[in-house]
């Protein structure tokens, strides 16, 4: 590859023309004026975790009840 071709490929359009960054960093690497990235968690997460815990506990109770019942039948 010739130096001119290399220069052209390094500055090729990447499809990001006209966009502006929403945050920047200063010389120390600290974000200036930026918000934290979204993690995907939402207000329903504790409810989902609580529901899962209730379902797990109920399932464990049913398994124990079934074992006791089958042991009593012997």
Buried (B, 14 or more C-beta within 10 A) or exposed (E): EEEEEEEEEEEEEEEEEEEEEEEEEEEEEEEEEEEEEEEEEEEEEEEEEEEEEEEEEEEEEEEEEEEEEEEEEE
